[in-house]
């Protein structure tokens, strides 16, 4: 719910690699507009749902919107959510390395995306829950960015740990193959 009492929604645009940002050249009605429910308290057609009707001024959406607070609640005394700054500069937040993992069960593919990495090479390893290495790859990475997809058809069902390591950083995530 936005401050104007309307609901705004995004639509994930699948360009062939689910879970990954689309290339800079992909711009269309799905990723440059939000859908709007003008009267969320009304039932059926009376809610006035308008698909892809709120233009983002040339900006694009991806997966979703930021979590917007309910402006009608008011402040909660002592809550850390009442402040906009928690002592971390925006530079520190945007320069922190991050690892994102998405497993597409239908395609039996694992998509790995890492950002803000420091280093020239990275080693990608996947371990099963018993600590056995089931996959390993070493690649030269683009400055601050790494992306890779893996065919998981040969892997047994279960939980796996993904480890991505450069000369300066080490990040891990887990995924479950069902």
N, C-alpha and C positions, 0 to 999 in steps of 0.2 A: 504494500500500500504506500503510495507516494503522498507527499504533503498536500496535494490537491485532491485527495480521496479517490484517486483512480489507480487501477492496477496496470503496470507496464510489464511486458514480457518480451523475451528474446526468443529467437528460433535458431537452434544450432544448424549451421550450414555445413553439410558433409561434402567435401570436395574430393573424396576418394580415400582419405587417410583419417578415419575417425579418431578424435581426440587430439588432433594437432591443429595449430593455427593454419589458416589458409594463406597462400602467398599474397604478397602486397598487391598483386594485380587483380585479385578476385574482389570485385565490388558488385553487389547486386541488391535487390529489394529485401532479401532475407537478412543480410548482415549490416545494412545501413539504416534499418528502420526497426522500431519497436512496435509490437501490437499493443492495443490499449483496450481495457474494459472501462468504459466511461461511468457506468453505474453498477459497481460490484454488488450492491445490496439488492439488486433487482434480479428476478428469475428469468431464465430463457432469453429470448430475443430482446427483452426489455433492458438487459444489461448493456446493450449497445457495444458489442465487441467489434473492434475495427482492426483487422489484421494489417500489419506492416504500414501503419498510418502515421507514426511519429518519426519524422526524419531526424537523424542524428547529426546533421550538419557536416557530412563527409566523414564522420567517425564510424567505426564498425564495432559490432558486438561479437562476443565469442563465448559460448556456453551460458552466460548469464549476466545478471546485473550485480552491482555491489549490494551488500546487505544494508538496506536503508532503515533507519530507526523509525519507530512509530512516533511521530511528532506530537500526537495528542496525549501521550502518557505523562509527559513532564519529567523532571529530574528525579532520580533515585539517589537519595543522600548516601554518600560514601561509595557509590558504584564507579569502577574505573571506566565504565562505558560513557560516563557523562562528560568526558574530556576528549578533545581532539588530538592531543599530544600526550604521549606517555614517556617522553624523554629520549626517543629514538629519532634521529634525523632522517629525513626522506632519502638522503643519499645512502645512508646505511641500509635502509630497507630495499632500495632498488638495486644495490650492488651486491646483495647477498646471493650466493649460489643457491639454486633450487633444482630439484629433480622431480619430474612428473612422469607417472607410469600409467598407461591405460591398456588393459587387456580386452581385446575383442574376441569373445568366445565363439561367435559365429564364424569368424575367419581364422580362428586359432592363431592370432597374431598379437604380439606384445609391442606397443609403441612406447618409446622412451624419448623424453625431451628434457634437456638440462639447459639452464641459462646462467649467465654470469659466472662461468667457470674461469679460473685462472690457470693457465698452463697451455702447452702446445699439443700434448698428447693425452689421451685418456684410455684407461683400461676398463672395459665393461665386463663384469662377471655376474653369472647367475648361479646361485647355490640352492640345493634342495634343503629341506628341514633337517636333514642328517648332516649337513655341512659339506656335501659332495658338490664339486663344481660341475655344472651341467652345460655351461656355455662360457666362452671367453673370447674377447676380441679387443685388439688395441688399434686405435685410429688416431690420425691427426685431426684436431678439431678446428672448426672455424673460430675466430676470436669470440670468446665468451658464449658460444652456442654449440650444442651437440644434439643431434637427433638420430635415431636408429630404430628400425623395426626388425623383429625376430619372428620367424615362423616357429610356433610352439607345438605343432602337430605331434612331434616325437616325444614331447614331455608327458609324463604321467600326471594324472590329476593330483592336485595338492598345492601346498603353499611354497613359494619360492622367494628368495631374497635377491634383489638386484643391487649390485655394488658398482658405483661409478667413481673412479679415482683418477686424479691428475697428479702432477708433481707437487701440488700445493693443497689439494682438497680431496675429501672422501665423503660421498653421500650414499645412503642406502635407503631402499624402499622395499616393500613386499607386495606380492600379488598372488592371487589364488587362481589356479586353473581348475575350472569346474568340469 
